């Protein structure tokens, strides 16, 4: 999905789209507008994920798998060595 106003608004529906436009219209050009687009792009990406309901439920229930930075670094190092 493109990180554009159109791309984001097409992925959002109903009240979420209206909230996006409300924040967009209040933001000043520059870093503030960039932050609105970045924040809502992430939300829109989650909205288009077919597993979004399962992921949201797992996060709310505390059962979403997590990892540490050490584990991530170790995996990256292993991948680099292969």
C-alpha positions as CSV (number, residue, x, y, z in Angstrom):
1,X,0.0,0.0,0.0
2,X,1.5,3.4,-0.9
3,X,2.2,5.7,2.0
4,X,0.1,8.5,0.5
5,X,-3.1,10.2,1.5
6,X,-5.0,8.2,-1.1
7,X,-3.4,4.9,-0.3
8,X,-4.1,5.3,3.4
9,X,-7.7,6.5,3.0
10,X,-8.5,3.7,0.7
11,X,-7.4,1.1,3.3
12,X,-9.4,2.7,6.1
13,X,-13.2,2.6,6.5
14,X,-15.9,4.4,8.3
15,X,-15.0,6.2,11.5
16,X,-11.3,5.4,11.1
17,X,-11.2,7.1,7.7
18,X,-13.0,10.1,9.1
19,X,-10.6,10.3,12.1
20,X,-7.7,10.1,9.6
21,X,-9.0,13.0,7.6
22,X,-9.7,15.1,10.7
23,X,-6.1,14.7,11.9
24,X,-4.8,15.3,8.4
25,X,-6.7,18.5,8.1
26,X,-5.4,19.8,11.4
27,X,-1.7,19.0,10.7
28,X,0.7,21.6,9.5
29,X,2.9,20.9,6.6
30,X,6.2,19.4,7.6
31,X,7.0,17.1,10.5
32,X,3.5,17.3,12.0
33,X,1.9,16.1,8.7
34,X,4.6,13.5,8.2
35,X,3.8,12.1,11.7
36,X,0.1,11.9,10.9
37,X,0.8,10.0,7.6
38,X,3.3,7.7,9.3
39,X,1.0,6.9,12.2
40,X,-2.0,6.2,10.0
41,X,-0.1,4.3,7.4
42,X,0.8,1.8,10.1
43,X,-2.8,1.5,11.2
44,X,-4.0,1.1,7.6
45,X,-1.4,-1.6,7.1
46,X,-2.8,-3.5,10.1
47,X,-6.4,-2.9,8.8
48,X,-5.5,-4.7,5.5
49,X,-3.8,-7.6,7.2
50,X,-6.2,-10.7,6.9
51,X,-4.9,-11.9,10.4
52,X,-5.6,-8.5,12.0
53,X,-8.4,-9.8,14.3
54,X,-6.3,-12.8,15.5
55,X,-3.3,-10.5,16.1
56,X,-5.4,-7.8,17.9
57,X,-7.0,-10.5,20.1
58,X,-3.7,-12.0,21.0
59,X,-2.2,-8.6,21.8
60,X,-5.2,-7.8,24.0
61,X,-5.0,-11.2,25.8
62,X,-1.3,-11.0,26.3
63,X,-0.7,-14.1,24.2
64,X,1.0,-12.4,21.2
65,X,4.5,-14.0,20.8
66,X,7.3,-11.6,21.6
67,X,11.0,-11.6,21.2
68,X,14.0,-9.8,22.7
69,X,16.5,-7.6,20.9
70,X,19.2,-10.2,21.8
71,X,17.2,-12.9,20.0
72,X,16.7,-10.7,17.0
73,X,20.4,-9.8,16.9
74,X,21.4,-13.5,17.3
75,X,19.2,-14.5,14.4
76,X,20.5,-11.7,12.2
77,X,24.1,-12.8,13.0
78,X,23.3,-16.4,12.2
79,X,21.7,-15.4,8.9
80,X,24.7,-13.3,8.0
81,X,27.1,-16.2,8.7
82,X,25.2,-18.6,6.4
